[in-house]
Amino acid sequence: MGQLTLAVANELIATIFDEAGRRDLPPLAAAVLDAGGHLQAMQRQDGVSFLRAEICQAKAWGALALGTETRDLAERFAGDPLQQGFMQALNAMSDGRIVPLPGGVRLRDPSGLVIGAVGVAGAPSDQDEACALAAIERLGLFAGGNGD
């Protein structure tokens, strides 16, 4: 694949929303960013609070910017006061564009190339992440990676 297309980004979002419906979750917002961190597509389900659009983008952006999934960022933040300070400094440097909660997942193509990231917000963060992972798998893409 090598490049994330608008069609694939929209299909990811539709599949995320399908998964959320299957899980009976509250309304979500989902964003797909390309490998450069630029917004490819973003949608909000009816009834989702307006800030979720910013949160889902920040989850995806943080995963790309730091080369790891936001679940890892959340675990680092929760487990170490030095990491909390580091995350706060990163947030200050990036104008608040990093949310250290699960739901931001990097996308890889079958060759292993990072082609973007997905961010989901609106449900409990573990469920946000589960919807992203399910959509990625259903489309034959790959999540995460080796932390590069």
Sequence and secondary structure as in RCSB ss.txt:
>XXXX:A:sequence
MGQLTLAVANELIATIFDEAGRRDLPPLAAAVLDAGGHLQAMQRQDGVSFLRAEICQAKAWGALALGTETRDLAE
RFAGDPLQQGFMQALNAMSDGRIVPLPGGVRLRDPSGLVIGAVGVAGAPSDQDEACALAAIERLGLFAGGNGD
>XXXX:A:secstr
  S  HHHHHHHHHHHHHHHHHTT    EEEEEETTS EEEEEE TT  TTHHHHHHHHHHHHHHHTS HHHHHH
HHHH HHHHHHHHHHHHHTTT    SS EEEEE TTS EEEEEEEESS HHHHHHHHHHHHHHTT EE  S  
